[in-house]
Amino acid sequence: MNVNDFELISQLLKKRSGLVLSEDKAYLLESRLNPVARKWGLSGFDELAQQVRKSNDEKLLVDITEAMTTNESFFFRDQKPFDQFRDVVLPYLLEHRATKKSLRIWCAAASSGQEPYTLAMLLKEAQAKLSGWRVEIVGTDISQEILDKAKEGVYSQFEVQRGLPINLLVKYFTQMEDRWQISDDIRKMVTFKKFNLLESMAGMGQFDVIFCRNVLIYFDQPTKSQVLDQMAGLLANDGFLYLGGAETVLGISDRFLLIPGQRGIYGLANEQHAVKAAG
């Protein structure tokens, strides 16, 4: 791979998805984009780069972007954030949303659906407390292909074995030979749609909880700040923002503060009451 080809594709990815790749990730470009090249009848990465220069075909650019931004996901990933949701965040929201009985959650990088479906199962387990409530989970991703998989709600044996408790597998999935279909009740709780975090979020509406875990690590500093500032405008005054365990707002945004005692969960910096209540 020559430097010019790497620069062409990496700049394309940054512009379209915010993904920032250093030169030591050249191997990642080749490993993920060689299958795209073959799909288009091209010999490999070098010819793929030539094709981008020559045609700038939108379908090709979409295939390249989706191949590089489709990230791994699994049920109850890292476990702790979901324990916090069940034991800290949800009880707070049940108390402070008791009048309007409405709850909106956004999973900002839903991938193949495991994160929003995990939240849906947790909410389903608490359905006695949520009787009469309007609950909406929105899952977005930049990749239409991965969203189609999420909507289908069908997972391999390997995928359901990673993090999913056996009692929830039995309760909410139906086995179809070597695959598992999540129940209609859970699927109906989640609305999936394509969305690019680099775009304006003005039309998304307000959320009580935003999950944006393991996304910011792929962005440069200005893009991280832009995304966080936009999310601050969508979050309810006493809402909760989830970031990944290796992510932080320090030096990036002054719109959020870490909620005391709750690793990876943030509240709006100018709204202290939510922080105290959940701390």
Sequence and secondary structure as in RCSB ss.txt:
>XXXX:A:sequence
MNVNDFELISQLLKKRSGLVLSEDKAYLLESRLNPVARKWGLSGFDELAQQVRKSNDEKLLVDITEAMTTNESFF
FRDQKPFDQFRDVVLPYLLEHRATKKSLRIWCAAASSGQEPYTLAMLLKEAQAKLSGWRVEIVGTDISQEILDKA
KEGVYSQFEVQRGLPINLLVKYFTQMEDRWQISDDIRKMVTFKKFNLLESMAGMGQFDVIFCRNVLIYFDQPTKS
QVLDQMAGLLANDGFLYLGGAETVLGISDRFLLIPGQRGIYGLANEQHAVKAAG
>XXXX:A:secstr
  HHHHHHHHHHHHHHH     GGGHHHHHHHHHHHHHHTT SSHHHHHHHHHHH  HHHHHHHHHHHH     T
TTTSHHHHHIIIIIHHHHHHHTTTT EEEEEETT TTSHHHHHHHHHHHHTTTTTTT EEEEEEEES HHHHHHH
HHTEEEHHHHHSS  HHHHHHHEEEETTEEEE HHHHTTEEEEE  TTS  GGG  EEEEEETT GGGS HHHHH
HHHHHHHHHEEEEEEEEE TT   TTT SSEEE TT TTEEEETT HHHHHHH 
